[in-house]
Amino acid sequence: MKIYEREQRNYEDLNQLAIENGVVILGSSFAKDIPVYELRQSMEISSNIYNRSIVDLSVFDAKELLGTCVYALHPRRVLLNLGETDLECGFHTLPEIVEAYSSLIDEIKRNAKHCEVVLVSVCSNREEIHPEELNRQLTMMAAEKKCKFADISKAFSTESPKIKAFQMLKSFMRERMSFADAMLTV
């Protein structure tokens, strides 16, 4: 876990300034690079959004970071965007990745009972990665575990994939969902 210590210390410092009941994004490299604060302002989202993503974060390491990256913030919603690194590295099989994801969700639901969990699809433009099967399994897992699923897999079909991904996720970041947002999540 030493590889994440610097980011973890940085997030611990930032947590001192955080306001409870916001939205936390916990993901890997793609999520880390989303310019959350600028997009939050430009899209006039009033919710507090905390991006606690870490470059190359594996779903297998995420559980150890939940205290700092999720629980300390007491969020009302957490968006998980993991699996990208695990698919890229190829150290684990798809069933192992899915099992680790399932265990992570169970851990969050056990320790943050009032926190809604949103599983965010893996979004990649690397040809050697085929996230479709993982995304299909995450969709089924979301239904099984009573989570929501946010499909951002088409974000790379645009010139600005991180901006597009945020636009696709904004309904999950708002305090109250508008009718138009609700129609997009059906």
N, CA and C atoms as an extended XYZ file, in Angstrom:
558
Properties=species:S:1:pos:R:3:atomname:S:1:resname:S:1:resid:I:1 pbc="F F F"
N         0.819       -1.200        0.000 N   MET     1
C         0.000        0.000        0.000 CA  MET     1
C         0.859        1.259        0.000 C   MET     1
N         2.136        1.129        0.154 N   LYS     2
C         3.035        2.273        0.198 CA  LYS     2
C         2.929        3.151       -1.049 C   LYS     2
N         2.553        2.569       -2.172 N   ILE     3
C         2.497        3.353       -3.404 CA  ILE     3
C         1.414        4.431       -3.361 C   ILE     3
N         0.433        4.301       -2.478 N   TYR     4
C        -0.644        5.281       -2.394 CA  TYR     4
C        -0.503        6.220       -1.199 C   TYR     4
N         0.569        6.087       -0.426 N   GLU     5
C         0.705        6.856        0.813 CA  GLU     5
C         0.661        8.362        0.601 C   GLU     5
N         1.356        8.848       -0.419 N   ARG     6
C         1.389       10.295       -0.656 CA  ARG     6
C        -0.002       10.834       -0.953 C   ARG     6
N        -0.721       10.142       -1.840 N   GLU     7
C        -2.085       10.578       -2.165 CA  GLU     7
C        -2.983       10.477       -0.947 C   GLU     7
N        -2.816        9.426       -0.184 N   GLN     8
C        -3.638        9.226        0.999 CA  GLN     8
C        -3.411       10.364        2.010 C   GLN     8
N        -2.167       10.747        2.233 N   ARG     9
C        -1.862       11.868        3.143 CA  ARG     9
C        -2.467       13.170        2.614 C   ARG     9
N        -2.368       13.387        1.311 N   ASN    10
C        -2.955       14.576        0.702 CA  ASN    10
C        -4.472       14.599        0.929 C   ASN    10
N        -5.125       13.451        0.725 N   TYR    11
C        -6.573       13.384        0.922 CA  TYR    11
C        -6.944       13.564        2.396 C   TYR    11
N        -6.129       13.061        3.299 N   GLU    12
C        -6.384       13.264        4.729 CA  GLU    12
C        -6.371       14.755        5.060 C   GLU    12
N        -5.423       15.486        4.491 N   ASP    13
C        -5.361       16.930        4.700 CA  ASP    13
C        -6.599       17.619        4.114 C   ASP    13
N        -6.958       17.237        2.890 N   LEU    14
C        -8.127       17.843        2.247 CA  LEU    14
C        -9.427       17.510        2.976 C   LEU    14
N        -9.489       16.335        3.571 N   ASN    15
C       -10.697       15.928        4.294 CA  ASN    15
C       -11.019       16.866        5.445 C   ASN    15
N        -9.992       17.542        5.977 N   GLN    16
C       -10.208       18.489        7.071 CA  GLN    16
C       -11.102       19.651        6.622 C   GLN    16
N       -11.114       19.924        5.322 N   LEU    17
C       -11.896       21.032        4.773 CA  LEU    17
C       -13.234       20.583        4.193 C   LEU    17
N       -13.427       19.295        4.082 N   ALA    18
C       -14.607       18.747        3.411 CA  ALA    18
C       -15.878       18.935        4.237 C   ALA    18
N       -16.980       18.987        3.517 N   ILE    19
C       -18.308       19.094        4.125 CA  ILE    19
C       -19.010       17.755        3.934 C   ILE    19
N       -19.572       17.233        4.994 N   GLU    20
C       -20.248       15.935        4.935 CA  GLU    20
C       -21.449       15.958        3.994 C   GLU    20
N       -21.905       14.755        3.630 N   ASN    21
C       -23.108       14.546        2.838 CA  ASN    21
C       -22.949       14.950        1.377 C   ASN    21
N       -21.751       14.878        0.877 N   GLY    22
C       -21.505       15.187       -0.529 CA  GLY    22
C       -21.419       13.922       -1.360 C   GLY    22
N       -20.746       14.043       -2.466 N   VAL    23
C       -20.556       12.941       -3.401 CA  VAL    23
C       -19.058       12.682       -3.509 C   VAL    23
N       -18.680       11.408       -3.447 N   VAL    24
C       -17.279       11.028       -3.573 CA  VAL    24
C       -17.113       10.202       -4.837 C   VAL    24
N       -16.100       10.541       -5.611 N   ILE    25
C       -15.709        9.728       -6.765 CA  ILE    25
C       -14.442        8.992       -6.350 C   ILE    25
N       -14.501        7.669       -6.397 N   LEU    26
C       -13.325        6.859       -6.106 CA  LEU    26
C       -13.055        6.015       -7.338 C   LEU    26
N       -11.947        6.319       -7.990 N   GLY    27
C       -11.628        5.606       -9.215 CA  GLY    27
C       -10.141        5.546       -9.454 C   GLY    27
N        -9.827        5.188      -10.671 N   SER    28
C        -8.437        5.025      -11.078 CA  SER    28
C        -8.036        6.186      -11.980 C   SER    28
N        -7.162        5.930      -12.915 N   SER    29
C        -6.552        6.981      -13.736 CA  SER    29
C        -7.557        7.832      -14.507 C   SER    29
N        -8.522        7.206      -15.168 N   PHE    30
C        -9.500        7.976      -15.954 CA  PHE    30
C       -10.239        8.953      -15.041 C   PHE    30
N       -10.749        8.472      -13.910 N   ALA    31
C       -11.508        9.324      -12.994 CA  ALA    31
C       -10.631       10.404      -12.375 C   ALA    31
N        -9.388       10.065      -12.088 N   LYS    32
C        -8.465       11.027      -11.481 CA  LYS    32
C        -8.295       12.268      -12.350 C   LYS    32
N        -8.326       12.079      -13.665 N   ASP    33
C        -8.079       13.185      -14.598 CA  ASP    33
C        -9.317       14.007      -14.953 C   ASP    33
N       -10.459       13.666      -14.414 N   ILE    34
C       -11.662       14.456      -14.699 CA  ILE    34
C       -11.566       15.773      -13.927 C   ILE    34
N       -11.682       16.900      -14.613 N   PRO    35
C       -11.587       18.193      -13.929 CA  PRO    35
C       -12.888       18.520      -13.187 C   PRO    35
N       -13.100       17.828      -12.087 N   VAL    36
C       -14.363       17.863      -11.351 CA  VAL    36
C       -14.761       19.271      -10.936 C   VAL    36
N       -13.838       20.033      -10.381 N   TYR    37
C       -14.193       21.328       -9.806 CA  TYR    37
C       -14.618       22.326      -10.881 C   TYR    37
N       -13.922       22.352      -12.001 N   GLU    38
C       -14.296       23.255      -13.089 CA  GLU    38
C       -15.635       22.855      -13.682 C   GLU    38
N       -15.835       21.553      -13.873 N   LEU    39
C       -17.083       21.075      -14.463 CA  LEU    39
C       -18.262       21.266      -13.512 C   LEU    39
N       -18.026       21.071      -12.239 N   ARG    40
C       -19.081       21.300      -11.242 CA  ARG    40
C       -19.571       22.741      -11.314 C   ARG    40
N       -18.625       23.676      -11.421 N   GLN    41
C       -18.994       25.083      -11.518 CA  GLN    41
C       -19.741       25.374      -12.809 C   GLN    41
N       -19.193       24.921      -13.918 N   SER    42
C       -19.795       25.265      -15.214 CA  SER    42
C       -21.168       24.626      -15.403 C   SER    42
N       -21.419       23.487      -14.758 N   MET    43
C       -22.716       22.816      -14.883 CA  MET    43
C       -23.655       23.156      -13.724 C   MET    43
N       -23.201       24.094      -12.892 N   GLU    44
C       -23.999       24.606      -11.788 CA  GLU    44
C       -24.564       23.497      -10.901 C   GLU    44
N       -23.684       22.622      -10.472 N   ILE    45
C       -24.064       21.548       -9.557 CA  ILE    45
C       -23.765       22.036       -8.148 C   ILE    45
N       -24.758       22.038       -7.295 N   SER    46
C       -24.579       22.588       -5.955 CA  SER    46
C       -23.980       21.586       -4.968 C   SER    46
N       -24.017       20.320       -5.270 N   SER    47
C       -23.471       19.303       -4.370 CA  SER    47
C       -21.963       19.465       -4.207 C   SER    47
N       -21.484       19.127       -3.035 N   ASN    48
C       -20.050       19.055       -2.822 CA  ASN    48
C       -19.571       17.738       -3.424 C   ASN    48
N       -18.573       17.815       -4.287 N   ILE    49
C       -18.045       16.637       -4.972 CA  ILE    49
C       -16.562       16.528       -4.657 C   ILE    49
N       -16.171       15.353       -4.179 N   TYR    50
C       -14.788       15.126       -3.801 CA  TYR    50
C       -14.233       13.989       -4.650 C   TYR    50
N       -13.248       14.308       -5.466 N   ASN    51
C       -12.618       13.287       -6.302 CA  ASN    51
C       -11.452       12.696       -5.519 C   ASN    51
N       -11.638       11.467       -5.079 N   ARG    52
C       -10.614       10.764       -4.305 CA  ARG    52
C       -10.011        9.632       -5.133 C   ARG    52
N        -9.932        9.843       -6.417 N   SER    53
C        -9.355        8.862       -7.326 CA  SER    53
C        -7.840        8.912       -7.271 C   SER    53
N        -7.230        7.785       -7.609 N   ILE    54
C        -5.778        7.655       -7.556 CA  ILE    54
C        -5.306        6.979       -8.842 C   ILE    54
N        -4.282        7.536       -9.446 N   VAL    55
C        -3.729        6.967      -10.678 CA  VAL    55
C        -3.362        5.506      -10.449 C   VAL    55
N        -3.798        4.672      -11.370 N   ASP    56
C        -3.512        3.228      -11.366 CA  ASP    56
C        -4.049        2.489      -10.147 C   ASP    56
N        -5.096        2.990       -9.526 N   LEU    57
C        -5.683        2.300       -8.378 CA  LEU    57
C        -6.355        1.007       -8.825 C   LEU    57
N        -5.991       -0.059       -8.179 N   SER    58
C        -6.581       -1.372       -8.444 CA  SER    58
C        -7.769       -1.590       -7.524 C   SER    58
N        -8.779       -2.282       -8.021 N   VAL    59
C        -9.925       -2.636       -7.186 CA  VAL    59
C        -9.474       -3.486       -6.004 C   VAL    59
N        -8.351       -4.181       -6.142 N   PHE    60
C        -7.820       -5.021       -5.072 CA  PHE    60
C        -7.195       -4.201       -3.945 C   PHE    60
N        -6.820       -2.956       -4.221 N   ASP    61
C        -6.224       -2.079       -3.210 CA  ASP    61
C        -7.215       -1.066       -2.646 C   ASP    61
N        -8.331       -0.892       -3.298 N   ALA    62
C        -9.275        0.175       -2.944 CA  ALA    62
C        -9.838        0.030       -1.535 C   ALA    62
N       -10.054       -1.189       -1.087 N   LYS    63
C       -10.655       -1.410        0.238 CA  LYS    63
C        -9.810       -0.764        1.339 C   LYS    63
N        -8.486       -0.816        1.186 N   GLU    64
C        -7.595       -0.242        2.195 CA  GLU    64
C        -7.658        1.284        2.244 C   GLU    64
N        -8.203        1.898        1.201 N   LEU    65
C        -8.284        3.357        1.136 CA  LEU    65
C        -9.658        3.903        1.515 C   LEU    65
N       -10.611        3.029        1.782 N   LEU    66
C       -11.978        3.482        2.053 CA  LEU    66
C       -12.073        4.414        3.248 C   LEU    66
N       -11.290        4.166        4.281 N   GLY    67
C       -11.336        5.026        5.460 CA  GLY    67
C       -11.040        6.476        5.123 C   GLY    67
N        -9.965        6.692        4.397 N   THR    68
C        -9.552        8.046        4.025 CA  THR    68
C       -10.384        8.613        2.881 C   THR    68
N       -10.630        7.800        1.873 N   CYS    69
C       -11.234        8.304        0.635 CA  CYS    69
C       -12.761        8.327        0.636 C   CYS    69
N       -13.384        7.577        1.536 N   VAL    70
C       -14.851        7.544        1.564 CA  VAL    70
C       -15.387        7.827        2.964 C   VAL    70
N       -15.120        6.948        3.913 N   TYR    71
C       -15.757        7.047        5.225 CA  TYR    71
C       -15.501        8.372        5.929 C   TYR    71
N       -14.305        8.910        5.824 N   ALA    72
C       -13.974       10.168        6.502 CA  ALA    72
C       -14.825       11.331        5.989 C   ALA    72
N       -15.373       11.195        4.796 N   LEU    73
C       -16.176       12.264        4.192 CA  LEU    73
C       -17.673       12.122        4.472 C   LEU    73
N       -18.101       10.981        5.000 N   HIS    74
C       -19.516       10.725        5.283 CA  HIS    74
C       -20.402       11.125        4.097 C   HIS    74
N       -20.124       10.557        2.922 N   PRO    75
C       -20.879       10.975        1.738 CA  PRO    75
C       -22.285       10.376        1.694 C   PRO    75
N       -23.152       11.025        0.950 N   ARG    76
C       -24.474       10.459        0.701 CA  ARG    76
C       -24.428        9.525       -0.499 C   ARG    76
N       -23.385        9.697       -1.328 N   ARG    77
C       -23.249        8.862       -2.528 CA  ARG    77
C       -21.776        8.704       -2.872 C   ARG    77
N       -21.411        7.500       -3.301 N   VAL    78
C       -20.052        7.251       -3.776 CA  VAL    78
C       -20.145        6.641       -5.170 C   VAL    78
N       -19.362        7.192       -6.080 N   LEU    79
C       -19.281        6.694       -7.447 CA  LEU    79
C       -17.974        5.927       -7.584 C   LEU    79
N       -18.075        4.624       -7.865 N   LEU    80
C       -16.893        3.770       -8.005 CA  LEU    80
C       -16.575        3.574       -9.480 C   LEU    80
N       -15.386        3.960       -9.882 N   ASN    81
C       -14.946        3.802      -11.267 CA  ASN    81
C       -13.618        3.048      -11.265 C   ASN    81
N       -13.715        1.755      -10.966 N   LEU    82
C       -12.530        0.920      -10.828 CA  LEU    82
C       -12.565       -0.229      -11.829 C   LEU    82
N       -11.437       -0.870      -12.003 N   GLY    83
C       -11.338       -2.012      -12.911 CA  GLY    83
C       -10.469       -1.733      -14.118 C   GLY    83
N       -10.342       -0.473      -14.471 N   GLU    84
C        -9.532       -0.059      -15.620 CA  GLU    84
C        -8.083       -0.531      -15.473 C   GLU    84
N        -7.478       -0.242      -14.328 N   THR    85
C        -6.094       -0.643      -14.075 CA  THR    85
C        -5.955       -2.157      -14.086 C   THR    85
N        -6.916       -2.836      -13.498 N   ASP    86
C        -6.853       -4.291      -13.407 CA  ASP    86
C        -6.944       -4.936      -14.789 C   ASP    86
N        -7.775       -4.380      -15.657 N   LEU    87
C        -7.853       -4.898      -17.023 CA  LEU    87
C        -6.558       -4.610      -17.784 C   LEU    87
N        -6.013       -3.417      -17.594 N   GLU    88
C        -4.786       -3.032      -18.297 CA  GLU    88
C        -3.595       -3.890      -17.881 C   GLU    88
N        -3.466       -4.140      -16.586 N   CYS    89
C        -2.307       -4.897      -16.081 CA  CYS    89
C        -2.423       -6.389      -16.360 C   CYS    89
N        -3.617       -6.910      -16.335 N   GLY    90
C        -3.823       -8.317      -16.622 CA  GLY    90
C        -3.305       -9.267      -15.563 C   GLY    90
N        -3.128       -8.789      -14.328 N   PHE    91
C        -2.635       -9.642      -13.250 CA  PHE    91
C        -3.717      -10.562      -12.691 C   PHE    91
N        -4.980      -10.201      -12.937 N   HIS    92
C        -6.101      -10.952      -12.376 CA  HIS    92
C        -7.092      -11.311      -13.475 C   HIS    92
N        -7.806      -12.381      -13.249 N   THR    93
C        -8.851      -12.793      -14.192 CA  THR    93
C       -10.088      -11.935      -13.981 C   THR    93
N       -10.968      -11.949      -14.951 N   LEU    94
C       -12.212      -11.201      -14.835 CA  LEU    94
C       -13.027      -11.656      -13.621 C   LEU    94
N       -13.189      -12.951      -13.368 N   PRO    95
C       -13.920      -13.356      -12.157 CA  PRO    95
C       -13.271      -12.843      -10.868 C   PRO    95
N       -11.952      -12.782      -10.819 N   GLU    96
C       -11.276      -12.249       -9.629 CA  GLU    96
C       -11.559      -10.752       -9.471 C   GLU    96
N       -11.556      -10.026      -10.566 N   ILE    97
C       -11.848       -8.586      -10.524 CA  ILE    97
C       -13.277       -8.360      -10.044 C   ILE    97
N       -14.203       -9.127      -10.584 N   VAL    98
C       -15.616       -9.000      -10.208 CA  VAL    98
C       -15.810       -9.337       -8.731 C   VAL    98
N       -15.152      -10.370       -8.253 N   GLU    99
C       -15.255      -10.754       -6.839 CA  GLU    99
C       -14.692       -9.662       -5.937 C   GLU    99
N       -13.560       -9.063       -6.319 N   ALA   100
C       -12.979       -7.973       -5.529 CA  ALA   100
C       -13.913       -6.772       -5.499 C   ALA   100
N       -14.548       -6.478       -6.625 N   TYR   101
C       -15.514       -5.371       -6.705 CA  TYR   101
C       -16.691       -5.649       -5.774 C   TYR   101
N       -17.187       -6.871       -5.815 N   SER   102
C       -18.315       -7.267       -4.975 CA  SER   102
C       -17.966       -7.108       -3.495 C   SER   102
N       -16.798       -7.537       -3.119 N   SER   103
C       -16.335       -7.421       -1.743 CA  SER   103
C       -16.206       -5.952       -1.323 C   SER   103
N       -15.734       -5.117       -2.234 N   LEU   104
C       -15.599       -3.677       -1.969 CA  LEU   104
C       -16.972       -3.052       -1.703 C   LEU   104
N       -17.945       -3.397       -2.512 N   ILE   105
C       -19.305       -2.864       -2.332 CA  ILE   105
C       -19.870       -3.314       -0.987 C   ILE   105
N       -19.701       -4.592       -0.670 N   ASP   106
C       -20.185       -5.108        0.612 CA  ASP   106
C       -19.553       -4.346        1.771 C   ASP   106
N       -18.269       -4.068        1.663 N   GLU   107
C       -17.552       -3.330        2.709 CA  GLU   107
C       -18.140       -1.924        2.876 C   GLU   107
N       -18.405       -1.248        1.777 N   ILE   108
C       -18.976        0.103        1.842 CA  ILE   108
C       -20.364        0.048        2.463 C   ILE   108
N       -21.182       -0.887        2.029 N   LYS   109
C       -22.549       -0.985        2.549 CA  LYS   109
C       -22.566       -1.342        4.039 C   LYS   109
N       -21.583       -2.071        4.493 N   ARG   110
C       -21.481       -2.428        5.913 CA  ARG   110
C       -21.077       -1.223        6.765 C   ARG   110
N       -20.177       -0.402        6.242 N   ASN   111
C       -19.595        0.681        7.037 CA  ASN   111
C       -20.145        2.069        6.749 C   ASN   111
N       -20.901        2.208        5.699 N   ALA   112
C       -21.513        3.506        5.363 CA  ALA   112
C       -22.952        3.228        4.931 C   ALA   112
N       -23.758        2.833        5.898 N   LYS   113
C       -25.111        2.324        5.636 CA  LYS   113
C       -26.015        3.295        4.877 C   LYS   113
N       -25.813        4.566        5.049 N   HIS   114
C       -26.688        5.556        4.407 CA  HIS   114
C       -26.104        6.104        3.107 C   HIS   114
N       -25.032        5.506        2.669 N   CYS   115
C       -24.350        5.962        1.457 CA  CYS   115
C       -24.832        5.143        0.261 C   CYS   115
N       -25.310        5.830       -0.746 N   GLU   116
C       -25.723        5.166       -1.980 CA  GLU   116
C       -24.480        4.878       -2.828 C   GLU   116
N       -24.415        3.690       -3.396 N   VAL   117
C       -23.269        3.282       -4.205 CA  VAL   117
C       -23.672        3.266       -5.674 C   VAL   117
N       -22.856        3.910       -6.500 N   VAL   118
C       -23.062        3.931       -7.947 CA  VAL   118
C       -21.838        3.291       -8.593 C   VAL   118
N       -22.068        2.243       -9.369 N   LEU   119
C       -20.983        1.603      -10.108 CA  LEU   119
C       -20.892        2.291      -11.459 C   LEU   119
N       -19.713        2.772      -11.781 N   VAL   120
C       -19.486        3.492      -13.030 CA  VAL   120
C       -18.726        2.574      -13.984 C   VAL   120
N       -19.214        2.474      -15.197 N   SER   121
C       -18.583        1.583      -16.173 CA  SER   121
C       -17.138        1.984      -16.431 C   SER   121
N       -16.354        0.993      -16.818 N   VAL   122
C       -14.973        1.242      -17.215 CA  VAL   122
C       -15.010        1.893      -18.589 C   VAL   122
N       -14.216        2.929      -18.744 N   CYS   123
C       -14.168        3.676      -19.997 CA  CYS   123
C       -12.727        3.683      -20.483 C   CYS   123
N       -12.494        3.105      -21.645 N   SER   124
C       -11.122        3.029      -22.143 CA  SER   124
C       -11.117        3.090      -23.667 C   SER   124
N       -10.060        3.671      -24.202 N   ASN   125
C        -9.900        3.687      -25.661 CA  ASN   125
C        -8.750        2.783      -26.096 C   ASN   125
N        -8.208        2.011      -25.173 N   ARG   126
C        -7.113        1.100      -25.499 CA  ARG   126
C        -7.689       -0.180      -26.090 C   ARG   126
N        -7.230       -0.520      -27.263 N   GLU   127
C        -7.782       -1.659      -27.986 CA  GLU   127
C        -7.558       -2.989      -27.286 C   GLU   127
N        -6.447       -3.135      -26.568 N   GLU   128
C        -6.173       -4.407      -25.912 CA  GLU   128
C        -7.076       -4.658      -24.703 C   GLU   128
N        -7.758       -3.621      -24.267 N   ILE   129
C        -8.687       -3.754      -23.146 CA  ILE   129
C       -10.089       -3.876      -23.718 C   ILE   129
N       -10.776       -4.875      -23.273 N   HIS   130
C       -12.159       -5.071      -23.704 CA  HIS   130
C       -13.044       -5.022      -22.460 C   HIS   130
N       -13.441       -3.809      -22.062 N   PRO   131
C       -14.183       -3.683      -20.800 CA  PRO   131
C       -15.653       -4.109      -20.896 C   PRO   131
N       -16.108       -4.485      -22.081 N   GLU   132
C       -17.525       -4.781      -22.254 CA  GLU   132
C       -18.021       -5.841      -21.282 C   GLU   132
N       -17.269       -6.924      -21.116 N   GLU   133
C       -17.714       -8.005      -20.229 CA  GLU   133
C       -17.700       -7.551      -18.771 C   GLU   133
N       -16.680       -6.809      -18.367 N   LEU   134
C       -16.666       -6.286      -16.999 CA  LEU   134
C       -17.854       -5.356      -16.792 C   LEU   134
N       -18.117       -4.476      -17.754 N   ASN   135
C       -19.247       -3.558      -17.634 CA  ASN   135
C       -20.572       -4.312      -17.572 C   ASN   135
N       -20.697       -5.387      -18.325 N   ARG   136
C       -21.915       -6.198      -18.295 CA  ARG   136
C       -22.085       -6.809      -16.901 C   ARG   136
N       -20.996       -7.302      -16.346 N   GLN   137
C       -21.068       -7.900      -15.015 CA  GLN   137
C       -21.307       -6.847      -13.927 C   GLN   137
N       -20.760       -5.653      -14.113 N   LEU   138
C       -21.016       -4.573      -13.155 CA  LEU   138
C       -22.483       -4.150      -13.194 C   LEU   138
N       -23.074       -4.170      -14.371 N   THR   139
C       -24.500       -3.853      -14.503 CA  THR   139
C       -25.335       -4.856      -13.706 C   THR   139
N       -25.021       -6.134      -13.863 N   MET   140
C       -25.746       -7.179      -13.122 CA  MET   140
C       -25.489       -7.062      -11.618 C   MET   140
N       -24.247       -6.761      -11.246 N   MET   141
C       -23.900       -6.620       -9.840 CA  MET   141
C       -24.656       -5.452       -9.210 C   MET   141
N       -24.778       -4.360       -9.943 N   ALA   142
C       -25.502       -3.198       -9.427 CA  ALA   142
C       -26.938       -3.579       -9.085 C   ALA   142
N       -27.590       -4.313       -9.959 N   ALA   143
C       -28.962       -4.740       -9.696 CA  ALA   143
C       -29.015       -5.686       -8.500 C   ALA   143
N       -28.104       -6.621       -8.460 N   GLU   144
C       -28.064       -7.619       -7.386 CA  GLU   144
C       -27.817       -6.988       -6.022 C   GLU   144
N       -26.937       -5.993       -5.970 N   LYS   145
C       -26.546       -5.383       -4.697 CA  LYS   145
C       -27.309       -4.094       -4.400 C   LYS   145
N       -28.328       -3.824       -5.200 N   LYS   146
C       -29.165       -2.635       -5.009 CA  LYS   146
C       -28.354       -1.339       -5.070 C   LYS   146
N       -27.497       -1.286       -6.077 N   CYS   147
C       -26.715       -0.084       -6.373 CA  CYS   147
C       -27.259        0.484       -7.679 C   CYS   147
N       -26.776        1.627       -8.050 N   LYS   148
C       -27.091        2.181       -9.366 CA  LYS   148
C       -25.915        1.914      -10.284 C   LYS   148
N       -26.168        1.950      -11.581 N   PHE   149
C       -25.120        1.760      -12.565 CA  PHE   149
C       -25.113        2.962      -13.500 C   PHE   149
N       -23.949        3.506      -13.746 N   ALA   150
C       -23.781        4.647      -14.650 CA  ALA   150
C       -22.892        4.215      -15.804 C   ALA   150
N       -23.438        4.218      -16.989 N   ASP   151
C       -22.689        3.792      -18.168 CA  ASP   151
C       -22.045        5.001      -18.839 C   ASP   151
N       -20.716        5.088      -18.731 N   ILE   152
C       -19.970        6.168      -19.394 CA  ILE   152
C       -19.088        5.595      -20.495 C   ILE   152
N       -19.352        4.358      -20.888 N   SER   153
C       -18.468        3.666      -21.834 CA  SER   153
C       -18.373        4.355      -23.182 C   SER   153
N       -19.355        5.157      -23.524 N   LYS   154
C       -19.332        5.847      -24.822 CA  LYS   154
C       -18.604        7.194      -24.773 C   LYS   154
N       -18.067        7.552      -23.623 N   ALA   155
C       -17.410        8.856      -23.485 CA  ALA   155
C       -16.212        9.003      -24.411 C   ALA   155
N       -15.516        7.914      -24.707 N   PHE   156
C       -14.344        8.013      -25.575 CA  PHE   156
C       -14.704        8.212      -27.041 C   PHE   156
N       -15.975        8.173      -27.370 N   SER   157
C       -16.370        8.423      -28.752 CA  SER   157
C       -16.433        9.923      -29.046 C   SER   157
N       -16.101       10.744      -28.054 N   THR   158
C       -16.105       12.197      -28.232 CA  THR   158
C       -14.676       12.731      -28.179 C   THR   158
N       -14.515       14.002      -28.542 N   GLU   159
C       -13.188       14.627      -28.501 CA  GLU   159
C       -12.716       14.901      -27.078 C   GLU   159
N       -13.657       15.037      -26.160 N   SER   160
C       -13.326       15.339      -24.757 CA  SER   160
C       -13.963       14.292      -23.851 C   SER   160
N       -13.355       13.114      -23.767 N   PRO   161
C       -13.989       12.022      -23.022 CA  PRO   161
C       -14.213       12.298      -21.534 C   PRO   161
N       -13.334       13.028      -20.898 N   LYS   162
C       -13.503       13.280      -19.464 CA  LYS   162
C       -14.654       14.255      -19.206 C   LYS   162
N       -14.800       15.232      -20.087 N   ILE   163
C       -15.926       16.157      -19.970 CA  ILE   163
C       -17.230       15.418      -20.256 C   ILE   163
N       -17.237       14.594      -21.276 N   LYS   164
C       -18.426       13.815      -21.616 CA  LYS   164
C       -18.796       12.874      -20.471 C   LYS   164
N       -17.807       12.211      -19.879 N   ALA   165
C       -18.068       11.300      -18.760 CA  ALA   165
C       -18.718       12.060      -17.606 C   ALA   165
N       -18.211       13.242      -17.293 N   PHE   166
C       -18.786       14.037      -16.211 CA  PHE   166
C       -20.230       14.407      -16.541 C   PHE   166
N       -20.471       14.811      -17.775 N   GLN   167
C       -21.842       15.129      -18.188 CA  GLN   167
C       -22.758       13.923      -18.003 C   GLN   167
N       -22.241       12.746      -18.331 N   MET   168
C       -23.039       11.528      -18.191 CA  MET   168
C       -23.262       11.169      -16.712 C   MET   168
N       -22.405       11.639      -15.837 N   LEU   169
C       -22.506       11.335      -14.412 CA  LEU   169
C       -23.214       12.419      -13.604 C   LEU   169
N       -23.477       13.558      -14.207 N   LYS   170
C       -23.968       14.688      -13.414 CA  LYS   170
C       -25.281       14.406      -12.704 C   LYS   170
N       -26.126       13.568      -13.258 N   SER   171
C       -27.382       13.266      -12.565 CA  SER   171
C       -27.128       12.542      -11.246 C   SER   171
N       -26.011       11.841      -11.140 N   PHE   172
C       -25.671       11.142       -9.901 CA  PHE   172
C       -24.983       12.065       -8.898 C   PHE   172
N       -24.656       13.277       -9.333 N   MET   173
C       -23.948       14.218       -8.472 CA  MET   173
C       -24.868       15.283       -7.902 C   MET   173
N       -26.015       15.445       -8.500 N   ARG   174
C       -26.952       16.463       -8.026 CA  ARG   174
C       -27.617       16.010       -6.728 C   ARG   174
N       -28.001       16.995       -5.915 N   GLU   175
C       -28.712       16.663       -4.673 CA  GLU   175
C       -30.090       16.116       -4.994 C   GLU   175
N       -30.755       16.763       -5.896 N   ARG   176
C       -32.067       16.287       -6.341 CA  ARG   176
C       -31.989       16.057       -7.832 C   ARG   176
N       -32.604       14.990       -8.248 N   MET   177
C       -32.577       14.649       -9.662 CA  MET   177
C       -33.734       15.353      -10.378 C   MET   177
N       -33.425       16.005      -11.496 N   SER   178
C       -34.472       16.620      -12.293 CA  SER   178
C       -35.176       15.535      -13.108 C   SER   178
N       -36.319       15.868      -13.671 N   PHE   179
C       -37.036       14.903      -14.508 CA  PHE   179
C       -36.173       14.473      -15.690 C   PHE   179
N       -35.472       15.423      -16.318 N   ALA   180
C       -34.603       15.100      -17.457 CA  ALA   180
C       -33.472       14.164      -17.036 C   ALA   180
N       -32.881       14.414      -15.852 N   ASP   181
C       -31.834       13.528      -15.358 CA  ASP   181
C       -32.381       12.133      -15.098 C   ASP   181
N       -33.559       12.067      -14.509 N   ALA   182
C       -34.178       10.765      -14.208 CA  ALA   182
C       -34.407        9.967      -15.485 C   ALA   182
N       -34.802       10.626      -16.534 N   MET   183
C       -35.055        9.931      -17.808 CA  MET   183
C       -33.763        9.371      -18.401 C   MET   183
N       -32.638       10.013      -18.144 N   LEU   184
C       -31.353        9.546      -18.653 CA  LEU   184
C       -30.833        8.325      -17.906 C   LEU   184
N       -31.260        8.133      -16.655 N   THR   185
C       -30.750        7.027      -15.862 CA  THR   185
C       -31.620        5.781      -15.941 C   THR   185
N       -32.720        5.842      -16.654 N   VAL   186
C       -33.610        4.683      -16.769 CA  VAL   186
C       -33.016        3.634      -17.653 C   VAL   186
